[in-house]
Amino acid sequence: MDAKRTSQMIQKLLKLPFRIVRKIYHLCMPSVRRICKPAKWHNFRSFEPISRVFGFDRGTPIDRIYQEDFLRTYATHIQGVVCEIAEDTYTKKFGHNITQSHILHYTADNKNATIVGDLTDFNTLPKEFLDCFICTVTLNFIYDYKKAIKGIYNMLLGGGAALVTVAGIVQVSRHDYDNWGDYWRFMEMGIKRDFEEVFGVGNVESVVYGNLLALMAEFQGIAAEELTYEEIMHKDLEYPIIIGIFAKKQK
Ligand SMILES: C[S@@+](CC[C@H](N)C(=O)[O-])C[C@H]1O[C@@H](n2cnc3c(N)ncnc32)[C@H](O)[C@@H]1O
């Protein structure tokens, strides 16, 4: 037993330098890519974007700045029993007085998931259980997204809130397309009305983020670090990139 433990420890120690190098590589590479391949702001005449992964490989995707701003705005509602799609990043970052933190995942291969569920299959979802459901950029990837809105409503306790973001005008997400499908892009008018039909008029608020410059950058996969905060946050409602929906279930 001891020999086995010693050998496991030696193996871990041997792997340590590789893990450190990998960590440093992932920390440095976005900046290296930005320096070696700077955005050509005056020449977008190319079929190939600067990044095909929303700028993840160059830093922070621009839409993440919007999603975080939206969640920060409504952070007082991220409390009690909270559930988030696929991870608990935002629950940890913006939540307070959390009594239970859940992760809902569509497929069974997410080892951190506490609920394996399909938002369109109510039998797989807990009923009237949550104070807050954080659903970031997920409805774009569900064919029957209107049914999914009902699934979200059913999971909430009376007085509970859904904090939802959806993508407006953005490119296809290859990863999602290949895994569960990429079906829709939304406008504020449409998605707000969809939520009002389920949660009731007066119980839904919406916030729109985006502008032409940010949209061009998002299309190119230019990272948030390559624009100023003011450039990212400038609002032009004709170029929606992210739409945030706050929906409250009446008691
Ligand atoms: C782009 S990820 C969004 C989640 C992540 N927290 C984020 O902010 O990036 C899209 C998610 O939609 C989920 N998804 C796709 N179809 C679903 C369905 N029918 N029910 C629940 N989740 C679904 C996928 O499992 C995936 O985790």
The ligand as an ORCA input file, in Angstrom:
! r2SCAN-3c Opt
* xyz 0 1
  C     -22.459     27.948    -24.573
  S     -22.887     26.809    -23.329
  C     -23.441     27.926    -22.108
  C     -23.116     27.534    -20.732
  C     -21.985     28.209    -20.015
  N     -22.298     28.335    -18.618
  C     -21.533     29.547    -20.578
  O     -21.935     30.605    -20.062
  O     -20.735     29.511    -21.490
  C     -24.355     26.092    -23.967
  C     -24.955     25.056    -23.035
  O     -26.248     24.666    -23.498
  C     -26.480     23.391    -22.975
  N     -27.673     22.797    -23.589
  C     -27.894     22.530    -24.894
  N     -29.136     21.995    -25.038
  C     -29.696     21.930    -23.801
  C     -30.959     21.484    -23.291
  N     -31.908     20.986    -24.104
  N     -31.168     21.565    -21.957
  C     -30.221     22.065    -21.122
  N     -29.021     22.521    -21.544
  C     -28.769     22.453    -22.873
  C     -25.194     22.662    -23.262
  O     -25.026     21.535    -22.470
  C     -24.148     23.773    -22.938
  O     -23.668     23.610    -21.633
*
